[in-house]
Amino acid sequence: MMEYKGYMGTVTYDSDARVFHGDVVNTRDVITFQGKTVDDIEKAFKESVDDYMNWCRDEGVEPEKPYSGKFNLRISPELHREISIASIKMNMSLNKFVEKALIDELSQFEIKY
């Protein structure tokens, strides 16, 4: 996974064409890139993000921000009740409780938030 200006890119290798293909994954807008070497793909990723931002500026539209920090979560009413009670017992808001639980889980995978 690559990161540039908050945008995350993933890369796959096409062995038939002998080329790397990449996609920006944390936006609904389609941003792709490709290259034949690691240096090429890294450069193409950054250029594609910059091109996207320049295109948005030229068109007078706001670039889609990668991750707003908000998402809807559907859980059972029973689980909602349990985490609400636990958050009250810990003197935390429900959001902080869930955020802490997610951070604790991510630490198992050494993912930095």
N, CA, C and O atoms as a printed pandas DataFrame, in Angstrom:
     atom_number atom_name residue_name chain_id  residue_number  x_coord  y_coord  z_coord
0              1         N          MET        A               1    0.854   -1.164    0.000
1              2        CA          MET        A               1    0.000    0.000    0.000
2              3         C          MET        A               1    0.906    1.235    0.000
3              4         O          MET        A               1    1.902    1.299    0.720
4              5         N          MET        A               2    0.531    2.205   -0.823
5              6        CA          MET        A               2    1.284    3.455   -0.894
6              7         C          MET        A               2    0.381    4.586   -0.408
7              8         O          MET        A               2   -0.843    4.492   -0.508
8              9         N          GLU        A               3    0.985    5.658    0.120
9             10        CA          GLU        A               3    0.216    6.797    0.609
10            11         C          GLU        A               3    0.838    8.081    0.096
11            12         O          GLU        A               3    2.058    8.247    0.116
12            13         N          TYR        A               4   -0.017    8.989   -0.363
13            14        CA          TYR        A               4    0.444   10.300   -0.827
14            15         C          TYR        A               4   -0.701   11.279   -0.657
15            16         O          TYR        A               4   -1.787   11.078   -1.201
16            17         N          LYS        A               5   -0.456   12.343    0.103
17            18        CA          LYS        A               5   -1.451   13.387    0.360
18            19         C          LYS        A               5   -2.761   12.818    0.896
19            20         O          LYS        A               5   -3.841   13.333    0.607
20            21         N          GLY        A               6   -2.647   11.746    1.679
21            22        CA          GLY        A               6   -3.830   11.132    2.277
22            23         C          GLY        A               6   -4.504   10.093    1.408
23            24         O          GLY        A               6   -5.404    9.396    1.876
24            25         N          TYR        A               7   -4.097    9.968    0.157
25            26        CA          TYR        A               7   -4.681    8.982   -0.750
26            27         C          TYR        A               7   -3.866    7.693   -0.681
27            28         O          TYR        A               7   -2.638    7.728   -0.614
28            29         N          MET        A               8   -4.562    6.559   -0.699
29            30        CA          MET        A               8   -3.923    5.256   -0.574
30            31         C          MET        A               8   -4.008    4.532   -1.907
31            32         O          MET        A               8   -5.071    4.462   -2.523
32            33         N          GLY        A               9   -2.870    3.992   -2.348
33            34        CA          GLY        A               9   -2.824    3.268   -3.612
34            35         C          GLY        A               9   -2.420    1.826   -3.413
35            36         O          GLY        A               9   -1.544    1.516   -2.606
36            37         N          THR        A              10   -3.073    0.944   -4.160
37            38        CA          THR        A              10   -2.676   -0.458   -4.178
38            39         C          THR        A              10   -2.165   -0.793   -5.571
39            40         O          THR        A              10   -2.548   -0.162   -6.556
40            41         N          VAL        A              11   -1.300   -1.790   -5.640
41            42        CA          VAL        A              11   -0.653   -2.139   -6.898
42            43         C          VAL        A              11   -0.741   -3.638   -7.122
43            44         O          VAL        A              11   -0.573   -4.431   -6.195
44            45         N          THR        A              12   -1.009   -4.013   -8.368
45            46        CA          THR        A              12   -0.943   -5.417   -8.776
46            47         C          THR        A              12    0.006   -5.510   -9.963
47            48         O          THR        A              12    0.265   -4.526  -10.656
48            49         N          TYR        A              13    0.509   -6.701  -10.175
49            50        CA          TYR        A              13    1.450   -6.912  -11.276
50            51         C          TYR        A              13    0.800   -7.792  -12.337
51            52         O          TYR        A              13    0.283   -8.865  -12.027
52            53         N          ASP        A              14    0.826   -7.343  -13.572
53            54        CA          ASP        A              14    0.325   -8.113  -14.710
54            55         C          ASP        A              14    1.527   -8.780  -15.372
55            56         O          ASP        A              14    2.285   -8.129  -16.090
56            57         N          SER        A              15    1.699  -10.081  -15.127
57            58        CA          SER        A              15    2.881  -10.776  -15.641
58            59         C          SER        A              15    2.841  -10.938  -17.157
59            60         O          SER        A              15    3.891  -11.043  -17.790
60            61         N          ASP        A              16    1.649  -10.961  -17.749
61            62        CA          ASP        A              16    1.563  -11.060  -19.214
62            63         C          ASP        A              16    2.061   -9.773  -19.871
63            64         O          ASP        A              16    2.838   -9.816  -20.825
64            65         N          ALA        A              17    1.610   -8.635  -19.359
65            66        CA          ALA        A              17    2.005   -7.335  -19.926
66            67         C          ALA        A              17    3.309   -6.832  -19.321
67            68         O          ALA        A              17    3.910   -5.879  -19.817
68            69         N          ARG        A              18    3.742   -7.487  -18.236
69            70        CA          ARG        A              18    4.959   -7.081  -17.513
70            71         C          ARG        A              18    4.883   -5.613  -17.087
71            72         O          ARG        A              18    5.795   -4.826  -17.340
72            73         N          VAL        A              19    3.757   -5.264  -16.427
73            74        CA          VAL        A              19    3.537   -3.893  -15.983
74            75         C          VAL        A              19    2.784   -3.920  -14.656
75            76         O          VAL        A              19    1.983   -4.817  -14.396
76            77         N          PHE        A              20    3.057   -2.927  -13.831
77            78        CA          PHE        A              20    2.332   -2.737  -12.585
78            79         C          PHE        A              20    1.112   -1.857  -12.853
79            80         O          PHE        A              20    1.210   -0.856  -13.561
80            81         N          HIS        A              21   -0.037   -2.233  -12.285
81            82        CA          HIS        A              21   -1.254   -1.427  -12.364
82            83         C          HIS        A              21   -1.622   -1.006  -10.946
83            84         O          HIS        A              21   -1.531   -1.802  -10.011
84            85         N          GLY        A              22   -2.035    0.238  -10.793
85            86        CA          GLY        A              22   -2.411    0.715   -9.477
86            87         C          GLY        A              22   -3.747    1.421   -9.483
87            88         O          GLY        A              22   -4.189    1.951  -10.502
88            89         N          ASP        A              23   -4.387    1.416   -8.312
89            90        CA          ASP        A              23   -5.660    2.102   -8.094
90            91         C          ASP        A              23   -5.605    2.824   -6.764
91            92         O          ASP        A              23   -5.060    2.312   -5.787
92            93         N          VAL        A              24   -6.178    4.025   -6.734
93            94        CA          VAL        A              24   -6.382    4.719   -5.462
94            95         C          VAL        A              24   -7.662    4.137   -4.879
95            96         O          VAL        A              24   -8.701    4.121   -5.538
96            97         N          VAL        A              25   -7.581    3.661   -3.643
97            98        CA          VAL        A              25   -8.678    2.870   -3.078
98            99         C          VAL        A              25   -9.541    3.607   -2.066
99           100         O          VAL        A              25  -10.612    3.113   -1.712
100          101         N          ASN        A              26   -9.121    4.752   -1.596
101          102        CA          ASN        A              26   -9.904    5.417   -0.554
102          103         C          ASN        A              26  -10.641    6.651   -1.073
103          104         O          ASN        A              26  -10.714    7.678   -0.398
104          105         N          THR        A              27  -11.178    6.530   -2.267
105          106        CA          THR        A              27  -12.027    7.568   -2.844
106          107         C          THR        A              27  -12.978    6.889   -3.816
107          108         O          THR        A              27  -12.640    5.862   -4.404
108          109         N          ARG        A              28  -14.159    7.455   -3.986
109          110        CA          ARG        A              28  -15.098    6.895   -4.962
110          111         C          ARG        A              28  -14.716    7.295   -6.378
111          112         O          ARG        A              28  -15.095    6.617   -7.334
112          113         N          ASP        A              29  -13.967    8.391   -6.529
113          114        CA          ASP        A              29  -13.501    8.788   -7.848
114          115         C          ASP        A              29  -12.477    7.763   -8.338
115          116         O          ASP        A              29  -11.756    7.156   -7.545
116          117         N          VAL        A              30  -12.429    7.584   -9.647
117          118        CA          VAL        A              30  -11.513    6.596  -10.222
118          119         C          VAL        A              30  -10.172    7.259  -10.522
119          120         O          VAL        A              30  -10.081    8.169  -11.346
120          121         N          ILE        A              31   -9.139    6.782   -9.838
121          122        CA          ILE        A              31   -7.776    7.273  -10.047
122          123         C          ILE        A              31   -6.904    6.037  -10.222
123          124         O          ILE        A              31   -6.777    5.218   -9.312
124          125         N          THR        A              32   -6.300    5.911  -11.413
125          126        CA          THR        A              32   -5.461    4.750  -11.697
126          127         C          THR        A              32   -4.085    5.212  -12.143
127          128         O          THR        A              32   -3.879    6.386  -12.451
128          129         N          PHE        A              33   -3.145    4.274  -12.175
129          130        CA          PHE        A              33   -1.776    4.588  -12.576
130          131         C          PHE        A              33   -1.079    3.288  -12.945
131          132         O          PHE        A              33   -1.527    2.209  -12.557
132          133         N          GLN        A              34    0.010    3.386  -13.689
133          134        CA          GLN        A              34    0.763    2.188  -14.045
134          135         C          GLN        A              34    2.225    2.516  -14.292
135          136         O          GLN        A              34    2.582    3.673  -14.513
136          137         N          GLY        A              35    3.061    1.503  -14.255
137          138        CA          GLY        A              35    4.485    1.668  -14.502
138          139         C          GLY        A              35    5.152    0.322  -14.668
139          140         O          GLY        A              35    4.586   -0.715  -14.323
140          141         N          LYS        A              36    6.354    0.348  -15.198
141          142        CA          LYS        A              36    7.092   -0.899  -15.451
142          143         C          LYS        A              36    8.067   -1.259  -14.331
143          144         O          LYS        A              36    8.487   -2.411  -14.219
144          145         N          THR        A              37    8.429   -0.273  -13.498
145          146        CA          THR        A              37    9.346   -0.528  -12.384
146          147         C          THR        A              37    8.729    0.021  -11.105
147          148         O          THR        A              37    7.724    0.733  -11.138
148          149         N          VAL        A              38    9.337   -0.316   -9.992
149          150        CA          VAL        A              38    8.868    0.213   -8.706
150          151         C          VAL        A              38    8.966    1.734   -8.712
151          152         O          VAL        A              38    8.037    2.418   -8.283
152          153         N          ASP        A              39   10.083    2.264   -9.195
153          154        CA          ASP        A              39   10.227    3.725   -9.262
154          155         C          ASP        A              39    9.157    4.339  -10.157
155          156         O          ASP        A              39    8.590    5.382   -9.831
156          157         N          ASP        A              40    8.879    3.681  -11.299
157          158        CA          ASP        A              40    7.848    4.181  -12.217
158          159         C          ASP        A              40    6.476    4.219  -11.548
159          160         O          ASP        A              40    5.750    5.206  -11.666
160          161         N          ILE        A              41    6.125    3.144  -10.846
161          162        CA          ILE        A              41    4.782    3.064  -10.259
162          163         C          ILE        A              41    4.635    4.067   -9.119
163          164         O          ILE        A              41    3.566    4.655   -8.957
164          165         N          GLU        A              42    5.673    4.271   -8.337
165          166        CA          GLU        A              42    5.612    5.261   -7.266
166          167         C          GLU        A              42    5.451    6.666   -7.838
167          168         O          GLU        A              42    4.658    7.461   -7.333
168          169         N          LYS        A              43    6.197    6.965   -8.882
169          170        CA          LYS        A              43    6.097    8.269   -9.536
170          171         C          LYS        A              43    4.721    8.442  -10.177
171          172         O          LYS        A              43    4.115    9.507  -10.054
172          173         N          ALA        A              44    4.224    7.416  -10.856
173          174        CA          ALA        A              44    2.920    7.491  -11.522
174          175         C          ALA        A              44    1.793    7.681  -10.511
175          176         O          ALA        A              44    0.828    8.396  -10.783
176          177         N          PHE        A              45    1.911    7.045   -9.346
177          178        CA          PHE        A              45    0.911    7.209   -8.286
178          179         C          PHE        A              45    0.821    8.664   -7.864
179          180         O          PHE        A              45   -0.271    9.231   -7.818
180          181         N          LYS        A              46    1.946    9.268   -7.559
181          182        CA          LYS        A              46    1.962   10.668   -7.121
182          183         C          LYS        A              46    1.471   11.589   -8.237
183          184         O          LYS        A              46    0.722   12.532   -7.983
184          185         N          GLU        A              47    1.888   11.317   -9.458
185          186        CA          GLU        A              47    1.440   12.148  -10.578
186          187         C          GLU        A              47   -0.067   12.031  -10.793
187          188         O          GLU        A              47   -0.727   13.020  -11.112
188          189         N          SER        A              48   -0.610   10.838  -10.621
189          190        CA          SER        A              48   -2.055   10.649  -10.793
190          191         C          SER        A              48   -2.844   11.396   -9.732
191          192         O          SER        A              48   -3.870   12.005  -10.036
192          193         N          VAL        A              49   -2.379   11.356   -8.494
193          194        CA          VAL        A              49   -3.053   12.104   -7.423
194          195         C          VAL        A              49   -2.962   13.603   -7.713
195          196         O          VAL        A              49   -3.958   14.317   -7.598
196          197         N          ASP        A              50   -1.779   14.079   -8.087
197          198        CA          ASP        A              50   -1.620   15.500   -8.420
198          199         C          ASP        A              50   -2.487   15.888   -9.612
199          200         O          ASP        A              50   -3.108   16.951   -9.599
200          201         N          ASP        A              51   -2.542   15.034  -10.653
201          202        CA          ASP        A              51   -3.389   15.307  -11.816
202          203         C          ASP        A              51   -4.859   15.404  -11.411
203          204         O          ASP        A              51   -5.581   16.286  -11.875
204          205         N          TYR        A              52   -5.291   14.497  -10.548
205          206        CA          TYR        A              52   -6.673   14.509  -10.054
206          207         C          TYR        A              52   -6.977   15.815   -9.330
207          208         O          TYR        A              52   -8.011   16.440   -9.565
208          209         N          MET        A              53   -6.070   16.219   -8.451
209          210        CA          MET        A              53   -6.287   17.456   -7.686
210          211         C          MET        A              53   -6.267   18.680   -8.611
211          212         O          MET        A              53   -7.050   19.612   -8.424
212          213         N          ASN        A              54   -5.382   18.678   -9.600
213          214        CA          ASN        A              54   -5.340   19.781  -10.569
214          215         C          ASN        A              54   -6.601   19.813  -11.425
215          216         O          ASN        A              54   -7.131   20.888  -11.709
216          217         N          TRP        A              55   -7.084   18.644  -11.839
217          218        CA          TRP        A              55   -8.304   18.578  -12.621
218          219         C          TRP        A              55   -9.482   19.139  -11.815
219          220         O          TRP        A              55  -10.286   19.912  -12.337
220          221         N          CYS        A              56   -9.575   18.750  -10.556
221          222        CA          CYS        A              56  -10.642   19.255   -9.689
222          223         C          CYS        A              56  -10.558   20.775   -9.586
223          224         O          CYS        A              56  -11.572   21.465   -9.690
224          225         N          ARG        A              57   -9.345   21.295   -9.382
225          226        CA          ARG        A              57   -9.168   22.744   -9.287
226          227         C          ARG        A              57   -9.608   23.424  -10.583
227          228         O          ARG        A              57  -10.332   24.419  -10.548
228          229         N          ASP        A              58   -9.172   22.892  -11.723
229          230        CA          ASP        A              58   -9.513   23.483  -13.016
230          231         C          ASP        A              58  -11.016   23.435  -13.295
231          232         O          ASP        A              58  -11.568   24.338  -13.924
232          233         N          GLU        A              59  -11.671   22.373  -12.821
233          234        CA          GLU        A              59  -13.112   22.217  -13.043
234          235         C          GLU        A              59  -13.947   22.919  -11.973
235          236         O          GLU        A              59  -15.172   22.987  -12.076
236          237         N          GLY        A              60  -13.283   23.434  -10.958
237          238        CA          GLY        A              60  -13.995   24.123   -9.880
238          239         C          GLY        A              60  -14.768   23.187   -8.970
239          240         O          GLY        A              60  -15.774   23.581   -8.380
240          241         N          VAL        A              61  -14.305   21.953   -8.853
241          242        CA          VAL        A              61  -14.951   21.000   -7.950
242          243         C          VAL        A              61  -13.997   20.643   -6.813
243          244         O          VAL        A              61  -12.776   20.682   -6.963
244          245         N          GLU        A              62  -14.577   20.303   -5.698
245          246        CA          GLU        A              62  -13.790   19.930   -4.523
246          247         C          GLU        A              62  -13.313   18.488   -4.676
247          248         O          GLU        A              62  -14.131   17.602   -4.923
248          249         N          PRO        A              63  -12.000   18.227   -4.534
249          250        CA          PRO        A              63  -11.544   16.832   -4.605
250          251         C          PRO        A              63  -12.184   16.019   -3.489
251          252         O          PRO        A              63  -12.363   16.504   -2.372
252          253         N          GLU        A              64  -12.517   14.800   -3.803
253          254        CA          GLU        A              64  -13.079   13.949   -2.758
254          255         C          GLU        A              64  -12.008   13.697   -1.713
255          256         O          GLU        A              64  -10.903   13.259   -2.033
256          257         N          LYS        A              65  -12.337   13.971   -0.489
257          258        CA          LYS        A              65  -11.393   13.778    0.609
258          259         C          LYS        A              65  -11.333   12.296    0.962
259          260         O          LYS        A              65  -12.365   11.636    1.079
260          261         N          PRO        A              66  -10.127   11.783    1.130
261          262        CA          PRO        A              66  -10.030   10.383    1.547
262          263         C          PRO        A              66  -10.365   10.263    3.026
263          264         O          PRO        A              66   -9.654   10.799    3.877
264          265         N          TYR        A              67  -11.429    9.571    3.324
265          266        CA          TYR        A              67  -11.891    9.295    4.683
266          267         C          TYR        A              67  -12.269   10.563    5.437
267          268         O          TYR        A              67  -11.441   11.444    5.668
268          269         N          SER        A              68  -13.517   10.629    5.804
269          270        CA          SER        A              68  -14.031   11.786    6.531
270          271         C          SER        A              68  -13.894   11.617    8.039
271          272         O          SER        A              68  -13.979   12.594    8.783
272          273         N          GLY        A              69  -13.684   10.390    8.492
273          274        CA          GLY        A              69  -13.657   10.136    9.929
274          275         C          GLY        A              69  -15.029    9.728   10.449
275          276         O          GLY        A              69  -15.209    9.551   11.653
276          277         N          LYS        A              70  -15.994    9.579    9.552
277          278        CA          LYS        A              70  -17.344    9.168    9.935
278          279         C          LYS        A              70  -17.740    7.961    9.111
279          280         O          LYS        A              70  -17.446    7.888    7.918
280          281         N          PHE        A              71  -18.412    7.008    9.754
281          282        CA          PHE        A              71  -19.012    5.903    9.024
282          283         C          PHE        A              71  -20.159    5.346    9.846
283          284         O          PHE        A              71  -20.153    5.410   11.075
284          285         N          ASN        A              72  -21.139    4.802    9.150
285          286        CA          ASN        A              72  -22.292    4.203    9.821
286          287         C          ASN        A              72  -21.979    2.750   10.118
287          288         O          ASN        A              72  -21.375    2.049    9.307
288          289         N          LEU        A              73  -22.393    2.318   11.275
289          290        CA          LEU        A              73  -22.141    0.954   11.704
290          291         C          LEU        A              73  -23.469    0.326   12.109
291          292         O          LEU        A              73  -24.180    0.869   12.955
292          293         N          ARG        A              74  -23.802   -0.801   11.517
293          294        CA          ARG        A              74  -25.039   -1.491   11.864
294          295         C          ARG        A              74  -24.695   -2.677   12.756
295          296         O          ARG        A              74  -23.932   -3.565   12.376
296          297         N          ILE        A              75  -25.274   -2.669   13.943
297          298        CA          ILE        A              75  -25.059   -3.751   14.901
298          299         C          ILE        A              75  -26.399   -4.130   15.500
299          300         O          ILE        A              75  -27.396   -3.431   15.321
300          301         N          SER        A              76  -26.411   -5.221   16.198
301          302        CA          SER        A              76  -27.669   -5.660   16.815
302          303         C          SER        A              76  -28.030   -4.713   17.969
303          304         O          SER        A              76  -27.148   -4.111   18.582
304          305         N          PRO        A              77  -29.314   -4.590   18.256
305          306        CA          PRO        A              77  -29.727   -3.761   19.403
306          307         C          PRO        A              77  -29.095   -4.237   20.713
307          308         O          PRO        A              77  -28.785   -3.429   21.589
308          309         N          GLU        A              78  -28.909   -5.549   20.839
309          310        CA          GLU        A              78  -28.312   -6.093   22.065
310          311         C          GLU        A              78  -26.869   -5.633   22.225
311          312         O          GLU        A              78  -26.453   -5.237   23.314
312          313         N          LEU        A              79  -26.100   -5.688   21.127
313          314        CA          LEU        A              79  -24.708   -5.235   21.192
314          315         C          LEU        A              79  -24.658   -3.731   21.438
315          316         O          LEU        A              79  -23.816   -3.256   22.201
316          317         N          HIS        A              80  -25.539   -2.987   20.808
317          318        CA          HIS        A              80  -25.606   -1.531   21.024
318          319         C          HIS        A              80  -25.818   -1.245   22.517
319          320         O          HIS        A              80  -25.157   -0.380   23.093
320          321         N          ARG        A              81  -26.742   -1.980   23.127
321          322        CA          ARG        A              81  -27.019   -1.811   24.565
322          323         C          ARG        A              81  -25.776   -2.127   25.391
323          324         O          ARG        A              81  -25.426   -1.372   26.299
324          325         N          GLU        A              82  -25.115   -3.228   25.084
325          326        CA          GLU        A              82  -23.947   -3.653   25.865
326          327         C          GLU        A              82  -22.796   -2.652   25.770
327          328         O          GLU        A              82  -22.175   -2.328   26.782
328          329         N          ILE        A              83  -22.510   -2.163   24.573
329          330        CA          ILE        A              83  -21.396   -1.210   24.461
330          331         C          ILE        A              83  -21.775    0.139   25.059
331          332         O          ILE        A              83  -20.908    0.863   25.549
332          333         N          SER        A              84  -23.051    0.484   25.026
333          334        CA          SER        A              84  -23.487    1.726   25.670
334          335         C          SER        A              84  -23.284    1.642   27.179
335          336         O          SER        A              84  -22.794    2.584   27.802
336          337         N          ILE        A              85  -23.661    0.515   27.757
337          338        CA          ILE        A              85  -23.478    0.318   29.205
338          339         C          ILE        A              85  -21.993    0.315   29.551
339          340         O          ILE        A              85  -21.579    0.939   30.528
340          341         N          ALA        A              86  -21.193   -0.385   28.754
341          342        CA          ALA        A              86  -19.750   -0.443   29.016
342          343         C          ALA        A              86  -19.129    0.944   28.919
343          344         O          ALA        A              86  -18.279    1.298   29.737
344          345         N          SER        A              87  -19.543    1.733   27.932
345          346        CA          SER        A              87  -18.967    3.080   27.788
346          347         C          SER        A              87  -19.340    3.964   28.975
347          348         O          SER        A              87  -18.529    4.777   29.417
348          349         N          ILE        A              88  -20.542    3.817   29.488
349          350        CA          ILE        A              88  -20.962    4.587   30.673
350          351         C          ILE        A              88  -20.122    4.173   31.877
351          352         O          ILE        A              88  -19.654    5.028   32.629
352          353         N          LYS        A              89  -19.927    2.868   32.064
353          354        CA          LYS        A              89  -19.129    2.372   33.186
354          355         C          LYS        A              89  -17.689    2.867   33.111
355          356         O          LYS        A              89  -17.042    3.064   34.140
356          357         N          MET        A              90  -17.187    3.066   31.891
357          358        CA          MET        A              90  -15.814    3.541   31.703
358          359         C          MET        A              90  -15.747    5.058   31.637
359          360         O          MET        A              90  -14.683    5.633   31.409
360          361         N          ASN        A              91  -16.902    5.706   31.840
361          362        CA          ASN        A              91  -16.973    7.168   31.807
362          363         C          ASN        A              91  -16.455    7.723   30.459
363          364         O          ASN        A              91  -15.690    8.686   30.413
364          365         N          MET        A              92  -16.899    7.079   29.378
365          366        CA          MET        A              92  -16.491    7.469   28.026
366          367         C          MET        A              92  -17.747    7.672   27.179
367          368         O          MET        A              92  -18.804    7.106   27.457
368          369         N          SER        A              93  -17.605    8.484   26.151
369          370        CA          SER        A              93  -18.689    8.570   25.179
370          371         C          SER        A              93  -18.707    7.265   24.382
371          372         O          SER        A              93  -17.714    6.538   24.343
372          373         N          LEU        A              94  -19.822    6.983   23.760
373          374        CA          LEU        A              94  -19.932    5.787   22.938
374          375         C          LEU        A              94  -18.910    5.835   21.796
375          376         O          LEU        A              94  -18.279    4.826   21.484
376          377         N          ASN        A              95  -18.750    7.006   21.175
377          378        CA          ASN        A              95  -17.766    7.143   20.097
378          379         C          ASN        A              95  -16.360    6.832   20.583
379          380         O          ASN        A              95  -15.631    6.093   19.921
380          381         N          LYS        A              96  -15.961    7.382   21.730
381          382        CA          LYS        A              96  -14.607    7.141   22.251
382          383         C          LYS        A              96  -14.411    5.670   22.602
383          384         O          LYS        A              96  -13.337    5.108   22.387
384          385         N          PHE        A              97  -15.462    5.052   23.144
385          386        CA          PHE        A              97  -15.376    3.632   23.491
386          387         C          PHE        A              97  -15.120    2.790   22.240
387          388         O          PHE        A              97  -14.231    1.939   22.232
388          389         N          VAL        A              98  -15.902    3.030   21.187
389          390        CA          VAL        A              98  -15.749    2.267   19.945
390          391         C          VAL        A              98  -14.398    2.573   19.305
391          392         O          VAL        A              98  -13.728    1.666   18.810
392          393         N          GLU        A              99  -13.994    3.840   19.310
393          394        CA          GLU        A              99  -12.694    4.212   18.750
394          395         C          GLU        A              99  -11.565    3.468   19.472
395          396         O          GLU        A              99  -10.655    2.943   18.830
396          397         N          LYS        A             100  -11.626    3.424   20.810
397          398        CA          LYS        A             100  -10.600    2.717   21.591
398          399         C          LYS        A             100  -10.595    1.233   21.256
399          400         O          LYS        A             100   -9.527    0.636   21.117
400          401         N          ALA        A             101  -11.772    0.628   21.124
401          402        CA          ALA        A             101  -11.855   -0.794   20.796
402          403         C          ALA        A             101  -11.238   -1.072   19.425
403          404         O          ALA        A             101  -10.534   -2.066   19.247
404          405         N          LEU        A             102  -11.501   -0.202   18.470
405          406        CA          LEU        A             102  -10.940   -0.384   17.129
406          407         C          LEU        A             102   -9.422   -0.208   17.138
407          408         O          LEU        A             102   -8.702   -0.969   16.492
408          409         N          ILE        A             103   -8.943    0.786   17.860
409          410        CA          ILE        A             103   -7.491    1.005   17.959
410          411         C          ILE        A             103   -6.819   -0.200   18.609
411          412         O          ILE        A             103   -5.764   -0.650   18.162
412          413         N          ASP        A             104   -7.442   -0.718   19.672
413          414        CA          ASP        A             104   -6.891   -1.904   20.333
414          415         C          ASP        A             104   -6.815   -3.079   19.366
415          416         O          ASP        A             104   -5.820   -3.803   19.363
416          417         N          GLU        A             105   -7.834   -3.282   18.554
417          418        CA          GLU        A             105   -7.829   -4.373   17.572
418          419         C          GLU        A             105   -6.760   -4.152   16.506
419          420         O          GLU        A             105   -6.054   -5.087   16.130
420          421         N          LEU        A             106   -6.638   -2.917   16.019
421          422        CA          LEU        A             106   -5.648   -2.624   14.985
422          423         C          LEU        A             106   -4.220   -2.848   15.470
423          424         O          LEU        A             106   -3.336   -3.179   14.680
424          425         N          SER        A             107   -3.998   -2.668   16.760
425          426        CA          SER        A             107   -2.641   -2.830   17.288
426          427         C          SER        A             107   -2.130   -4.263   17.091
427          428         O          SER        A             107   -0.920   -4.484   17.034
428          429         N          GLN        A             108   -3.036   -5.230   16.989
429          430        CA          GLN        A             108   -2.637   -6.617   16.735
430          431         C          GLN        A             108   -1.997   -6.772   15.358
431          432         O          GLN        A             108   -1.188   -7.674   15.139
432          433         N          PHE        A             109   -2.362   -5.893   14.442
433          434        CA          PHE        A             109   -1.868   -5.986   13.069
434          435         C          PHE        A             109   -0.777   -4.955   12.789
435          436         O          PHE        A             109   -0.321   -4.815   11.654
436          437         N          GLU        A             110   -0.370   -4.246   13.819
437          438        CA          GLU        A             110    0.657   -3.209   13.709
438          439         C          GLU        A             110    0.289   -2.158   12.668
439          440         O          GLU        A             110    1.147   -1.640   11.954
440          441         N          ILE        A             111   -1.023   -1.851   12.596
441          442        CA          ILE        A             111   -1.520   -0.805   11.704
442          443         C          ILE        A             111   -1.565    0.490   12.485
443          444         O          ILE        A             111   -2.165    0.559   13.558
444          445         N          LYS        A             112   -0.936    1.505   11.951
445          446        CA          LYS        A             112   -0.950    2.806   12.624
446          447         C          LYS        A             112   -2.122    3.615   12.109
447          448         O          LYS        A             112   -2.388    3.637   10.907
448          449         N          TYR        A             113   -2.811    4.268   12.996
449          450        CA          TYR        A             113   -3.957    5.085   12.607
450          451         C          TYR        A             113   -3.585    6.525   12.564
451          452         O          TYR        A             113   -4.425    7.370   12.255
